[in-house]
């Protein structure tokens, strides 16, 4: 197994409820077991000369959680992650948290336990900047979201306001090439113009003021402008800037010409305690 400085010092930022969810739903066991799993995955990475990726503890842990601590499935997920990013460098390199486009196409907010992403889109503006720029910014935002361990555990709910959407933009969003490489990661539930069903599913407290009934007096996120300002402030924190600049630097990826036709599957086993 491959160890790195800092492995032993990793401290989970998750509260007890989220840690329990990791144990119950993601097969995450003791810190000692998790350390072994991360180092086992890292050892595999280091043996693949066709794959260049960050190997930090928290980064690799994300893929193990995603695949419920299956080493084989975590490897596949990591390979797919970098295969997609390598194939679309215009989407995944050079992301800038200070990009003014962020003020135009996305709202993000985080409530306890989950991240909610009410996304409002200026359709005319999308046509002006082009879809590649849209995907670059959206990808940057999702990199920010999944950087948060709470989001890794609890997931993301996205509410999109498509007011002003034209058939031309629908065609662009539904482009076969884009759909294959990007849109397949999302599931959609269309609600027409009524917000009633949305309120039932995500709660009033997760929506911007502009979308709330006039008589609502409960907890709230604030205005769209408030949410955007909070998101951009978080995106520009030094620790995230350092992370995203490294991730989108172009030095990582998959060299398809060197990927072996088949790789030997090495088993990873755990000791199971039984009463």
C-alpha positions in Angstrom: 0.0 0.0 0.0 1.1 3.6 -0.7 1.2 6.0 2.1 1.6 9.8 1.9 2.4 12.4 4.5 -0.7 13.6 6.2 -2.7 10.3 5.8 -2.6 9.7 9.5 -3.7 13.3 10.3 -6.9 13.3 8.2 -9.8 14.4 10.3 -13.3 14.0 8.9 -15.4 17.2 8.9 -18.6 15.2 9.0 -20.9 15.3 12.0 -22.0 12.1 13.7 -25.2 11.8 11.6 -23.3 12.0 8.3 -20.6 9.6 9.6 -23.3 7.1 10.5 -24.8 7.4 7.0 -21.3 6.6 5.7 -21.3 3.4 7.7 -24.9 2.4 7.0 -25.1 3.3 3.3 -21.6 3.6 1.9 -19.8 0.6 3.7 -17.4 3.0 5.4 -16.0 1.3 8.5 -13.4 2.4 11.0 -10.8 5.1 10.3 -8.1 2.3 10.2 -10.1 0.5 7.5 -10.7 3.6 5.6 -7.0 4.5 5.7 -6.1 1.0 4.3 -8.7 1.4 1.5 -7.4 4.8 0.5 -3.8 3.6 0.4 -4.8 0.5 -1.6 -6.4 2.7 -4.2 -3.4 5.0 -4.3 -1.1 2.1 -4.8 -3.1 1.0 -7.8 -3.0 4.6 -9.2 0.8 4.7 -8.9 1.0 1.5 -10.9 -0.9 2.9 -13.8 1.5 4.9 -16.1 -1.5 6.0 -18.3 -3.3 7.7 -15.4 -2.3 11.0 -13.8 -4.4 12.1 -10.9 -4.2 13.8 -7.5 -3.5 11.1 -4.9 -4.4 13.1 -1.7 -6.4 11.3 1.0 -9.6 13.3 0.7 -9.6 13.2 -3.1 -9.3 9.4 -3.4 -11.7 8.9 -0.5 -14.4 10.6 -2.6 -14.3 7.8 -5.2 -14.3 5.1 -2.6 -17.4 6.6 -1.0 -19.0 7.0 -4.4 -18.6 3.3 -5.2 -19.3 2.1 -1.6 -15.7 1.1 -1.0 -15.4 -1.3 -3.9 -11.8 -1.0 -5.0 -12.7 -2.2 -8.5 -15.6 0.2 -9.0 -13.7 3.1 -7.5 -10.9 2.5 -10.0 -13.5 2.6 -12.8 -15.0 5.8 -11.5 -11.6 7.5 -11.2 -10.7 6.4 -14.8 -14.1 7.6 -16.1 -13.7 10.9 -14.2 -10.4 11.6 -15.9 -11.4 10.2 -19.3 -14.3 12.6 -19.6 -12.1 15.6 -18.4 -9.3 14.6 -20.8 -11.7 14.4 -23.7 -13.1 17.9 -23.0 -10.3 20.2 -21.9 -12.2 23.3 -22.9 -14.8 22.4 -20.1 -12.4 21.2 -17.4 -9.2 23.4 -17.6 -8.7 27.0 -16.7 -11.7 27.3 -14.5 -11.7 30.6 -12.7 -13.8 31.2 -9.5 -13.7 34.9 -10.2 -15.3 34.5 -13.7 -18.1 37.1 -14.0 -20.2 34.6 -15.9 -20.9 33.0 -12.5 -23.2 35.9 -11.7 -25.3 35.2 -14.7 -26.1 31.5 -15.0 -26.0 29.8 -11.6 -27.1 30.1 -8.0 -25.8 27.7 -5.4 -26.6 27.3 -1.7 -25.9 24.8 1.0 -28.3 23.8 3.8 -27.5 21.4 6.6 -27.2 17.9 5.3 -27.6 18.7 1.6 -26.6 21.2 -1.1 -29.5 22.8 -3.0 -28.8 24.5 -6.3 -31.6 26.7 -7.6 -30.2 27.7 -11.0 -31.5 30.6 -12.9 -30.4 31.1 -16.5 -30.5 34.1 -18.7 -31.2 32.4 -22.0 -30.1 35.3 -24.2 -26.8 35.5 -22.3 -26.3 31.7 -22.8 -26.6 32.2 -26.5 -24.0 35.0 -26.4 -21.3 33.2 -24.5 -21.7 29.7 -26.1 -22.3 26.3 -24.7 -18.7 25.5 -24.1 -18.4 28.4 -21.8 -21.6 27.4 -20.0 -20.3 23.9 -19.4 -17.0 25.2 -18.2 -18.6 27.4 -15.6 -21.2 24.7 -14.5 -18.4 22.2 -14.2 -16.5 24.5 -12.0 -19.5 24.9 -9.7 -20.0 21.2 -9.5 -16.3 20.7 -8.7 -16.9 23.1 -5.9 -19.9 21.2 -4.7 -18.3 17.8 -4.6 -15.2 19.2 -2.9 -17.5 19.4 0.1 -17.6 16.1 2.0 -21.2 16.8 3.1 -22.3 16.9 -0.5 -20.4 13.7 -1.3 -22.5 12.0 1.4 -25.9 13.7 1.1 -26.0 14.5 -2.7 -27.3 17.5 -4.6 -30.8 18.7 -5.6 -30.9 21.2 -8.5 -33.9 23.4 -9.3 -33.7 25.1 -12.6 -35.8 28.1 -13.8 -36.1 27.6 -17.5 -38.3 30.6 -18.1 -37.5 32.0 -21.5 -36.2 28.6 -22.8 -36.4 28.4 -26.6 -36.5 25.3 -28.8 -33.1 26.4 -30.2 -31.6 26.2 -26.7 -33.3 22.9 -26.1 -31.7 21.5 -29.2 -28.3 22.8 -28.0 -28.7 21.3 -24.6 -29.9 18.0 -26.1 -27.0 17.8 -28.6 -26.2 14.1 -28.8 -22.5 14.6 -28.2 -23.1 16.8 -25.1 -25.8 14.4 -23.8 -23.5 11.4 -24.0 -20.6 13.1 -22.2 -22.4 15.3 -19.7 -26.2 15.2 -19.4 -26.3 11.5 -18.7 -25.2 12.3 -15.1 -28.5 14.1 -14.3 -32.1 13.1 -13.8 -34.9 15.6 -14.5 -38.3 16.1 -13.1 -40.3 18.7 -15.0 -42.9 20.7 -13.0 -44.4 23.1 -15.5 -45.0 26.6 -14.1 -46.3 25.5 -10.7 -44.0 25.7 -7.7 -46.3 23.7 -5.4 -44.7 20.4 -6.2 -41.2 21.9 -5.8 -42.0 23.3 -2.4 -43.2 19.8 -1.4 -40.0 18.1 -2.6 -37.3 20.6 -1.5 -39.0 22.8 1.1 -39.6 26.5 1.2 -36.5 27.2 3.2 -34.3 26.1 0.3 -35.7 28.6 -2.3 -34.6 32.2 -2.9 -36.9 34.9 -1.7 -38.1 35.7 -5.2 -39.7 32.3 -5.5 -41.5 32.2 -2.1 -45.1 33.0 -1.5 -45.8 36.5 0.0 -47.2 35.0 3.2 -44.3 32.7 3.9 -42.6 33.6 7.2 -40.4 30.6 7.9 -36.6 30.2 7.5 -35.1 31.3 4.1 -31.9 31.5 2.1 -32.2 35.2 1.1 -32.4 36.8 -2.3 -30.9 35.5 -5.5 -28.2 38.2 -5.2 -27.5 37.1 -1.6 -27.0 33.4 -2.6 -24.8 34.3 -5.5 -22.6 36.5 -3.3 -22.3 33.8 -0.8 -21.4 31.2 -3.4 -18.7 33.4 -5.0 -17.2 34.2 -1.7 -17.0 30.5 -0.9 -15.6 29.7 -4.4 -12.8 32.3 -3.8 -11.6 30.9 -0.5 -7.8 30.2 -0.8 -8.1 26.5 -0.1 -10.6 26.0 -3.0 -8.7 28.2 -5.4 -5.6 26.1 -4.7 -7.5 22.9 -5.2 -9.3 23.9 -8.5 -6.2 25.4 -10.0 -4.4 22.2 -9.5 -7.3 20.0 -10.7 -7.8 22.1 -13.8 -4.2 22.7 -14.6 -4.0 20.2 -17.4 -1.3 18.1 -15.8 -3.8 15.3 -15.0 -5.7 13.0 -17.2 -5.7 9.7 -19.2 -3.3 8.8 -21.9 -5.6 6.6 -24.1 -2.7 5.4 -26.2 -1.2 3.7 -23.1 -4.3 2.2 -21.5 -3.9 -1.6 -21.4 -6.5 -3.6 -23.2 -7.2 -5.5 -19.9 -6.0 -4.9 -16.4 -5.7 -7.6 -13.8 -8.3 -7.3 -11.1 -6.6 -7.5 -7.7 -9.0 -8.4 -4.9 -9.4 -6.3 -1.8 -10.8 -8.0 1.2 -12.0 -6.9 4.6 -12.1 -8.8 7.9 -15.8 -9.1 8.9 -16.6 -9.3 12.5 -19.6 -11.5 13.4 -21.4 -12.0 16.7 
